[in-house]
Amino acid sequence: MARMKNIFLPLTCCLLLAGVSVKAQTAKEVVTKAENNIRGLSSVMEMSIQTIRPTWTRTMELKSWSKGETYSLMIITAPAKDAGTVFLKRVKEIWNWVPSIERVVKLPPSMMAQSWMGTDLTNDDLVKASSRIDDYTHTMKGDSMIAGRKCWKIEMIPLPQAAVVWSKVEMWIDQKDYLELCIAFYDEDGKRVNLLQCSDIKTIGGRVMPCKMEMIPLEKKGQKTVITYKSAVFNQPISDDFFTTENMKKVK
C-alpha cells in the first residue's frame, strides 16, 4: 500500500502542475484583459488634459467616443480657441477636423510620433493607432510592486512589419484588477524617454480604473502632461456610422 502511495504521489503532483500550467496566462492575454478593462466594447468619456511646463500651464477639456480597437473619435470642448477640433481614428487611418479652416486632414504615418496639441503625448498615444495587442510580441519579465499592488512586468517588442512609434514598451499591470499602472516607452536607440504613471484608482462608469495619468518626458525637467478622467460610460451601443469624416463636422 505504501508503495502505491509513493507511485501516485509524483503522478498527482505532475497533474496538479500541469493544471497550473494550463491555467497560466500569457503576457499577451494579460495585456488584452488590461486593454479591454479600459476600453470595453464601447466607451464615452469626458476628460481634461493639462500640459505643464516650467513657466506655464494649459488645460484642455475633451469628450471621446470609442468602439473596440477599430474606431475612436474625440472633440476638444475647451478652451474656446481649440473648441470643435476633432480627431478620428478608423481602423489605421487618423483624421483631423479643424473648424477654423473648415478642413478634414488625413494624418500621414510620419506624423504619429509628433506631439499632439503641444502636449507630451504623441498622435499615436492619444488615438492608439498602434495596437498594443496585435503590433507587439509580449514577454513576462517578473513581478513588481507599484502603489502597494503586485504587478506583472511585461516587455513589448514591435513586430517587424508594425508601423509603431516606440522600439520597446514596458508595462506594469496590476494582478488583481488588470490595471495598467505604469508604462515606459523607449526610442529607436533603445533609450527610455517617456514614463506614463497611473494613479487615483476608483470606480468610474461601473469599472475600477486609474482616473489620473501622468506622461513624463524623462529628459525634460519640470515638464509633464496630466490626463484626468471625469466621467465614463461603457458598453452602450454606438453605430459604426458615428465614426465618419462627415460626422466630425457635426459632433458636439
Protein Blocks (a to p, Z undefined) as FASTA:
>chain_A
ZZmmmmmmmmmmmmmmmmmmmmpccfklmmmmmmmmmnombdcdddddddddfkbccddd
dddddehjlbccdddfbdfklgoiacddehjaccdddfklopacdddfklmmpceehiab
dfklmnomaafklmpccddebjcdeehiacddddddddfklccfbfbdcddddfklopaf
bdcdddfkopafbdcddehiaceehiacdfbdcdddfklghiacddddfbdcehiacdfk
lmcfklmmmpZZ
